[in-house]
Amino acid sequence: MKFIAEINVMPLKTLLDPQGKAVTQRMKDIGFSEVANVRIGKHITLEIEADNKEIAMERVNDACNKILSNPIMEGFDYTLKEI
């Protein structure tokens, strides 16, 4: 079976996000005063082949923990759909 994973990797809420802070300030500077607390992350899409959804989820979790995110500084969530 083939699956597609849509993964979002974001800085942990307890950590400063310098990119997000800079974007928040710039947005205020150009007239978006209603915007606050921008957080910048990564969106990753991947296809994976596995015998079932549970195995695919295990593999996506492994990939996120080992290479796609830095568990010390980032968290992740994802959706998995059969294609």
C-alpha positions as CSV (number, residue, x, y, z in Angstrom):
1,M,0.0,0.0,0.0
2,K,1.1,3.5,-0.7
3,F,0.6,6.4,1.7
4,I,1.3,10.1,1.6
5,A,2.4,11.9,4.8
6,E,1.9,15.6,5.2
7,I,4.3,16.6,8.0
8,N,4.5,19.9,9.9
9,V,7.7,20.6,11.9
10,M,7.5,23.6,14.2
11,P,9.8,25.1,16.9
12,L,8.7,24.1,20.4
13,K,6.4,26.7,21.9
14,T,8.8,27.1,24.9
15,L,11.6,28.2,22.6
16,L,12.2,31.5,21.0
17,D,11.5,31.6,17.2
18,P,13.8,34.3,15.9
19,Q,12.4,34.0,12.3
20,G,8.9,34.2,13.6
21,K,9.7,37.2,15.8
22,A,11.3,39.0,12.8
23,V,8.3,38.3,10.6
24,T,5.9,39.4,13.3
25,Q,7.7,42.7,13.6
26,R,8.0,43.3,9.9
27,M,4.3,42.6,9.4
28,K,3.5,45.2,12.1
29,D,5.9,47.6,10.3
30,I,4.0,47.3,7.0
31,G,0.5,47.7,8.5
32,F,-0.5,44.3,9.8
33,S,-0.9,45.5,13.4
34,E,-3.4,42.7,14.1
35,V,-0.8,40.0,13.6
36,A,1.0,38.5,16.6
37,N,3.2,35.5,17.5
38,V,4.2,34.3,14.1
39,R,5.9,30.9,14.2
40,I,8.0,29.7,11.2
41,G,8.4,25.9,10.5
42,K,8.7,23.4,7.8
43,H,6.1,21.5,5.8
44,I,7.3,18.2,4.3
45,T,5.4,15.8,2.1
46,L,6.5,12.3,1.5
47,E,5.2,9.1,-0.1
48,I,5.8,5.8,1.8
49,E,5.1,2.2,0.9
50,A,4.0,-0.1,3.8
51,D,1.9,-3.2,4.4
52,N,-0.6,-1.2,6.5
53,K,-1.3,2.2,8.0
54,E,0.2,1.3,11.4
55,I,3.6,0.4,9.9
56,A,3.5,3.5,7.7
57,M,2.9,5.6,10.9
58,E,5.8,4.0,12.7
59,R,8.1,4.7,9.8
60,V,7.0,8.3,9.5
61,N,7.5,8.8,13.2
62,D,11.0,7.3,12.9
63,A,11.8,9.5,10.0
64,C,10.6,12.6,11.9
65,N,12.5,11.7,15.0
66,K,15.7,10.8,13.3
67,I,16.1,13.2,10.4
68,L,13.2,15.5,9.7
69,S,13.1,17.3,13.0
70,N,15.4,18.1,15.9
71,P,13.5,16.7,19.0
72,I,15.4,19.1,21.3
73,M,14.1,22.2,19.5
74,E,11.2,21.1,17.3
75,G,7.9,19.2,17.5
76,F,6.0,17.6,14.6
77,D,2.6,16.4,13.6
78,Y,1.4,14.8,10.5
79,T,-1.5,13.3,8.6
80,L,-1.3,10.0,6.7
81,K,-3.6,9.1,3.8
82,E,-3.6,6.1,1.6
83,I,-3.1,6.9,-2.1
